[in-house]
């Protein structure tokens, strides 16, 4: 199970790549769900009305099973797949990359298209601000006020982030830990009797 993955913070500045008269405009956007895709591409269609193709690829989540590549009328696998290949090469997720093409009068052939879409996506992603995003899960800790220092020491030593706290005579603190460490953290805390912990689903 992965605890983290790379993504981008903000949309990139538009990149222009040229090949034998054709212009390729590359854009990358942070993505939270696939319903956003059409809304993000629509302004590009208005910005580049002469572009005959707005090819794209997106990927969501830390695993490799939620993605899509679209050639938007270009020969099969000549545009979307090269763009997706660059997303994977940069090990990125939660991202949409769109390359808009304006035909320049000279046909590039399938090989030329693959190269141009790949290069545009590569340059676009190299300009992006990349962030490492940690996948977390929550653990709820129940304890008496007398155990406060013990609990806080555990939180500090394990670099846990406090998400919520209810501090009375009977205290509850909810912490965030790397998802793969959730069960291990619960077990570690439960050894600190009478402090009790449980995983938050």
Short mmCIF file of the C-alpha atoms (twelve columns), coordinates in Angstrom:
data_MODEL
# 
_entry.id   MODEL 
# 
loop_
_atom_site.group_PDB 
_atom_site.id 
_atom_site.type_symbol 
_atom_site.label_atom_id 
_atom_site.label_alt_id 
_atom_site.label_comp_id 
_atom_site.label_asym_id 
_atom_site.label_seq_id 
_atom_site.Cartn_x 
_atom_site.Cartn_y 
_atom_site.Cartn_z 
_atom_site.pdbx_PDB_model_num 
ATOM 1   C CA . UNK A 1   0.000   0.000  0.000   1 
ATOM 2   C CA . UNK A 2   1.404   3.394  -0.987  1 
ATOM 3   C CA . UNK A 3   1.556   6.076  1.683   1 
ATOM 4   C CA . UNK A 4   2.182   8.939  -0.721  1 
ATOM 5   C CA . UNK A 5   2.150   10.022 -4.331  1 
ATOM 6   C CA . UNK A 6   3.141   13.064 -6.359  1 
ATOM 7   C CA . UNK A 7   0.725   15.593 -7.799  1 
ATOM 8   C CA . UNK A 8   0.707   19.231 -8.909  1 
ATOM 9   C CA . UNK A 9   -0.351  22.201 -6.811  1 
ATOM 10  C CA . UNK A 10  -1.672  24.643 -9.407  1 
ATOM 11  C CA . UNK A 11  -2.335  24.673 -13.168 1 
ATOM 12  C CA . UNK A 12  0.789   25.126 -15.262 1 
ATOM 13  C CA . UNK A 13  1.548   28.068 -17.495 1 
ATOM 14  C CA . UNK A 14  0.634   27.141 -21.068 1 
ATOM 15  C CA . UNK A 15  3.508   25.626 -23.053 1 
ATOM 16  C CA . UNK A 16  3.892   26.045 -26.831 1 
ATOM 17  C CA . UNK A 17  5.711   23.373 -28.841 1 
ATOM 18  C CA . UNK A 18  6.102   23.569 -32.637 1 
ATOM 19  C CA . UNK A 19  6.763   20.871 -35.210 1 
ATOM 20  C CA . UNK A 20  6.748   21.512 -38.972 1 
ATOM 21  C CA . UNK A 21  4.219   24.313 -38.705 1 
ATOM 22  C CA . UNK A 22  1.845   22.611 -36.282 1 
ATOM 23  C CA . UNK A 23  1.452   24.234 -32.878 1 
ATOM 24  C CA . UNK A 24  0.916   22.179 -29.745 1 
ATOM 25  C CA . UNK A 25  -0.304  23.956 -26.602 1 
ATOM 26  C CA . UNK A 26  0.223   22.026 -23.369 1 
ATOM 27  C CA . UNK A 27  -1.671  22.565 -20.120 1 
ATOM 28  C CA . UNK A 28  -1.743  20.585 -16.855 1 
ATOM 29  C CA . UNK A 29  -4.379  20.879 -14.130 1 
ATOM 30  C CA . UNK A 30  -4.830  19.456 -10.626 1 
ATOM 31  C CA . UNK A 31  -7.754  17.012 -10.719 1 
ATOM 32  C CA . UNK A 32  -9.963  15.707 -7.908  1 
ATOM 33  C CA . UNK A 33  -12.484 13.720 -9.978  1 
ATOM 34  C CA . UNK A 34  -13.147 12.835 -13.602 1 
ATOM 35  C CA . UNK A 35  -16.272 15.023 -13.745 1 
ATOM 36  C CA . UNK A 36  -13.997 18.078 -13.883 1 
ATOM 37  C CA . UNK A 37  -12.354 17.075 -17.161 1 
ATOM 38  C CA . UNK A 38  -14.833 18.611 -19.612 1 
ATOM 39  C CA . UNK A 39  -15.077 21.816 -17.566 1 
ATOM 40  C CA . UNK A 40  -11.290 22.203 -17.629 1 
ATOM 41  C CA . UNK A 41  -11.018 21.528 -21.364 1 
ATOM 42  C CA . UNK A 42  -13.916 23.811 -22.418 1 
ATOM 43  C CA . UNK A 43  -11.999 27.089 -21.891 1 
ATOM 44  C CA . UNK A 44  -9.146  25.722 -24.011 1 
ATOM 45  C CA . UNK A 45  -11.549 25.148 -26.907 1 
ATOM 46  C CA . UNK A 46  -12.549 28.820 -26.652 1 
ATOM 47  C CA . UNK A 47  -8.953  29.989 -26.253 1 
ATOM 48  C CA . UNK A 48  -7.743  28.035 -29.304 1 
ATOM 49  C CA . UNK A 49  -10.723 27.921 -31.693 1 
ATOM 50  C CA . UNK A 50  -8.456  26.886 -34.597 1 
ATOM 51  C CA . UNK A 51  -7.255  23.794 -32.739 1 
ATOM 52  C CA . UNK A 52  -8.715  20.698 -34.348 1 
ATOM 53  C CA . UNK A 53  -7.754  18.408 -31.490 1 
ATOM 54  C CA . UNK A 54  -7.667  18.756 -27.712 1 
ATOM 55  C CA . UNK A 55  -6.065  15.478 -26.700 1 
ATOM 56  C CA . UNK A 56  -5.676  14.585 -23.063 1 
ATOM 57  C CA . UNK A 57  -4.933  12.069 -20.359 1 
ATOM 58  C CA . UNK A 58  -5.771  12.019 -16.674 1 
ATOM 59  C CA . UNK A 59  -4.961  9.886  -13.677 1 
ATOM 60  C CA . UNK A 60  -6.533  9.812  -10.213 1 
ATOM 61  C CA . UNK A 61  -5.386  8.269  -6.950  1 
ATOM 62  C CA . UNK A 62  -2.189  6.507  -5.918  1 
ATOM 63  C CA . UNK A 63  -2.887  3.269  -7.769  1 
ATOM 64  C CA . UNK A 64  -2.506  2.622  -11.487 1 
ATOM 65  C CA . UNK A 65  -6.087  1.615  -12.284 1 
ATOM 66  C CA . UNK A 66  -7.952  4.942  -12.516 1 
ATOM 67  C CA . UNK A 67  -6.921  6.781  -15.671 1 
ATOM 68  C CA . UNK A 68  -8.011  7.627  -19.195 1 
ATOM 69  C CA . UNK A 69  -6.353  8.724  -22.431 1 
ATOM 70  C CA . UNK A 70  -8.249  10.419 -25.281 1 
ATOM 71  C CA . UNK A 71  -6.974  11.018 -28.833 1 
ATOM 72  C CA . UNK A 72  -9.810  13.435 -29.737 1 
ATOM 73  C CA . UNK A 73  -9.827  12.453 -33.413 1 
ATOM 74  C CA . UNK A 74  -6.092  11.911 -33.888 1 
ATOM 75  C CA . UNK A 75  -4.992  8.430  -35.078 1 
ATOM 76  C CA . UNK A 76  -5.545  5.791  -32.407 1 
ATOM 77  C CA . UNK A 77  -2.959  5.843  -29.600 1 
ATOM 78  C CA . UNK A 78  -0.989  8.688  -31.221 1 
ATOM 79  C CA . UNK A 79  -1.879  11.408 -28.683 1 
ATOM 80  C CA . UNK A 80  -3.598  10.343 -25.458 1 
ATOM 81  C CA . UNK A 81  -1.235  7.457  -24.743 1 
ATOM 82  C CA . UNK A 82  1.976   9.510  -25.150 1 
ATOM 83  C CA . UNK A 83  0.503   12.120 -22.791 1 
ATOM 84  C CA . UNK A 84  -0.425  9.425  -20.258 1 
ATOM 85  C CA . UNK A 85  3.050   7.969  -20.632 1 
ATOM 86  C CA . UNK A 86  4.548   11.256 -19.460 1 
ATOM 87  C CA . UNK A 87  2.173   11.399 -16.478 1 
ATOM 88  C CA . UNK A 88  3.372   7.931  -15.505 1 
ATOM 89  C CA . UNK A 89  6.999   8.761  -16.233 1 
ATOM 90  C CA . UNK A 90  6.793   11.703 -13.811 1 
ATOM 91  C CA . UNK A 91  4.961   9.431  -11.312 1 
ATOM 92  C CA . UNK A 92  2.052   11.866 -11.013 1 
ATOM 93  C CA . UNK A 93  -1.585  11.387 -10.006 1 
ATOM 94  C CA . UNK A 94  -4.651  13.612 -9.501  1 
ATOM 95  C CA . UNK A 95  -3.760  15.382 -12.720 1 
ATOM 96  C CA . UNK A 96  -5.125  16.221 -16.170 1 
ATOM 97  C CA . UNK A 97  -2.815  17.054 -19.077 1 
ATOM 98  C CA . UNK A 98  -4.321  18.546 -22.251 1 
ATOM 99  C CA . UNK A 99  -2.469  19.173 -25.503 1 
ATOM 100 C CA . UNK A 100 -4.297  21.315 -28.089 1 
ATOM 101 C CA . UNK A 101 -3.065  21.068 -31.686 1 
ATOM 102 C CA . UNK A 102 -3.371  23.609 -34.485 1 
ATOM 103 C CA . UNK A 103 -2.523  21.993 -37.826 1 
ATOM 104 C CA . UNK A 104 0.251   23.758 -39.706 1 
ATOM 105 C CA . UNK A 105 -0.246  22.340 -43.186 1 
ATOM 106 C CA . UNK A 106 2.256   19.465 -43.057 1 
ATOM 107 C CA . UNK A 107 1.151   16.012 -41.963 1 
ATOM 108 C CA . UNK A 108 3.417   14.623 -39.240 1 
ATOM 109 C CA . UNK A 109 2.472   10.964 -39.544 1 
ATOM 110 C CA . UNK A 110 1.664   8.742  -36.577 1 
ATOM 111 C CA . UNK A 111 5.279   8.641  -35.426 1 
ATOM 112 C CA . UNK A 112 5.574   12.420 -35.633 1 
ATOM 113 C CA . UNK A 113 2.338   12.900 -33.713 1 
ATOM 114 C CA . UNK A 114 3.434   10.518 -30.962 1 
ATOM 115 C CA . UNK A 115 6.712   12.392 -30.629 1 
ATOM 116 C CA . UNK A 116 5.079   15.842 -30.622 1 
ATOM 117 C CA . UNK A 117 2.370   14.995 -28.079 1 
ATOM 118 C CA . UNK A 118 4.898   13.236 -25.853 1 
ATOM 119 C CA . UNK A 119 7.343   16.152 -26.007 1 
ATOM 120 C CA . UNK A 120 4.650   18.750 -25.332 1 
ATOM 121 C CA . UNK A 121 3.424   16.799 -22.293 1 
ATOM 122 C CA . UNK A 122 6.989   16.316 -21.044 1 
ATOM 123 C CA . UNK A 123 7.849   20.011 -21.221 1 
ATOM 124 C CA . UNK A 124 4.517   20.936 -19.657 1 
ATOM 125 C CA . UNK A 125 5.083   18.642 -16.672 1 
ATOM 126 C CA . UNK A 126 8.651   19.801 -16.229 1 
ATOM 127 C CA . UNK A 127 7.335   23.304 -15.567 1 
ATOM 128 C CA . UNK A 128 4.792   22.108 -12.973 1 
ATOM 129 C CA . UNK A 129 5.099   22.638 -9.228  1 
ATOM 130 C CA . UNK A 130 5.036   19.105 -7.852  1 
ATOM 131 C CA . UNK A 131 3.961   18.179 -4.318  1 
ATOM 132 C CA . UNK A 132 4.203   14.914 -2.404  1 
ATOM 133 C CA . UNK A 133 0.755   14.072 -1.010  1 
ATOM 134 C CA . UNK A 134 0.541   11.669 1.937   1 
ATOM 135 C CA . UNK A 135 -2.386  9.264  2.207   1 
ATOM 136 C CA . UNK A 136 -3.519  9.245  5.817   1 
ATOM 137 C CA . UNK A 137 -5.983  7.438  8.046   1 
ATOM 138 C CA . UNK A 138 -7.301  8.451  11.454  1 
ATOM 139 C CA . UNK A 139 -6.832  6.890  14.887  1 
ATOM 140 C CA . UNK A 140 -8.982  7.894  17.869  1 
ATOM 141 C CA . UNK A 141 -7.243  7.836  21.262  1 
ATOM 142 C CA . UNK A 142 -9.302  7.626  24.461  1 
ATOM 143 C CA . UNK A 143 -7.611  8.395  27.788  1 
ATOM 144 C CA . UNK A 144 -7.894  10.150 31.114  1 
ATOM 145 C CA . UNK A 145 -6.423  13.596 31.665  1 
ATOM 146 C CA . UNK A 146 -3.708  12.067 33.850  1 
ATOM 147 C CA . UNK A 147 -2.281  10.327 30.759  1 
ATOM 148 C CA . UNK A 148 -2.087  13.546 28.706  1 
ATOM 149 C CA . UNK A 149 1.709   13.862 28.828  1 
ATOM 150 C CA . UNK A 150 2.128   10.210 27.832  1 
ATOM 151 C CA . UNK A 151 -0.215  10.597 24.857  1 
ATOM 152 C CA . UNK A 152 1.407   13.838 23.708  1 
ATOM 153 C CA . UNK A 153 4.836   12.257 23.952  1 
ATOM 154 C CA . UNK A 154 3.676   9.397  21.724  1 
ATOM 155 C CA . UNK A 155 2.222   11.890 19.204  1 
ATOM 156 C CA . UNK A 156 5.453   13.913 19.135  1 
ATOM 157 C CA . UNK A 157 7.748   10.891 18.883  1 
ATOM 158 C CA . UNK A 158 5.767   9.419  15.993  1 
ATOM 159 C CA . UNK A 159 5.240   12.765 14.235  1 
ATOM 160 C CA . UNK A 160 1.449   12.364 14.164  1 
ATOM 161 C CA . UNK A 161 -0.872  15.211 13.213  1 
ATOM 162 C CA . UNK A 162 -3.714  16.061 15.593  1 
ATOM 163 C CA . UNK A 163 -6.995  16.350 13.681  1 
ATOM 164 C CA . UNK A 164 -9.453  16.808 16.546  1 
ATOM 165 C CA . UNK A 165 -9.400  16.922 20.329  1 
ATOM 166 C CA . UNK A 166 -11.964 16.867 23.149  1 
ATOM 167 C CA . UNK A 167 -10.159 17.593 26.400  1 
ATOM 168 C CA . UNK A 168 -12.162 17.116 29.581  1 
ATOM 169 C CA . UNK A 169 -11.646 14.740 32.494  1 
ATOM 170 C CA . UNK A 170 -12.087 12.018 29.868  1 
ATOM 171 C CA . UNK A 171 -10.122 12.980 26.754  1 
ATOM 172 C CA . UNK A 172 -10.348 12.016 23.081  1 
ATOM 173 C CA . UNK A 173 -7.705  12.978 20.529  1 
ATOM 174 C CA . UNK A 174 -7.983  11.965 16.868  1 
ATOM 175 C CA . UNK A 175 -4.694  11.786 14.989  1 
ATOM 176 C CA . UNK A 176 -3.756  11.267 11.340  1 
ATOM 177 C CA . UNK A 177 -1.124  8.680  10.467  1 
ATOM 178 C CA . UNK A 178 0.119   7.185  7.177   1 
ATOM 179 C CA . UNK A 179 -2.623  4.800  6.021   1 
ATOM 180 C CA . UNK A 180 -0.378  1.732  6.015   1 
ATOM 181 C CA . UNK A 181 0.568   2.465  9.652   1 
ATOM 182 C CA . UNK A 182 -2.995  2.744  11.001  1 
ATOM 183 C CA . UNK A 183 -3.286  -0.768 12.468  1 
ATOM 184 C CA . UNK A 184 0.279   -0.716 13.803  1 
ATOM 185 C CA . UNK A 185 -0.338  2.630  15.518  1 
ATOM 186 C CA . UNK A 186 -3.528  1.337  17.149  1 
ATOM 187 C CA . UNK A 187 -1.631  -1.690 18.458  1 
ATOM 188 C CA . UNK A 188 1.219   0.468  19.787  1 
ATOM 189 C CA . UNK A 189 -1.123  2.803  21.651  1 
ATOM 190 C CA . UNK A 190 -3.189  -0.042 23.075  1 
ATOM 191 C CA . UNK A 191 -0.062  -1.315 24.815  1 
ATOM 192 C CA . UNK A 192 -0.062  1.924  26.829  1 
ATOM 193 C CA . UNK A 193 -2.854  0.776  29.187  1 
ATOM 194 C CA . UNK A 194 -5.197  2.393  30.285  1 
ATOM 195 C CA . UNK A 195 -4.910  4.455  27.089  1 
ATOM 196 C CA . UNK A 196 -7.068  2.947  24.341  1 
ATOM 197 C CA . UNK A 197 -7.096  3.555  20.590  1 
ATOM 198 C CA . UNK A 198 -9.256  2.532  17.658  1 
ATOM 199 C CA . UNK A 199 -9.087  2.939  13.920  1 
ATOM 200 C CA . UNK A 200 -11.496 5.444  12.375  1 
ATOM 201 C CA . UNK A 201 -13.062 4.002  9.230   1 
# 
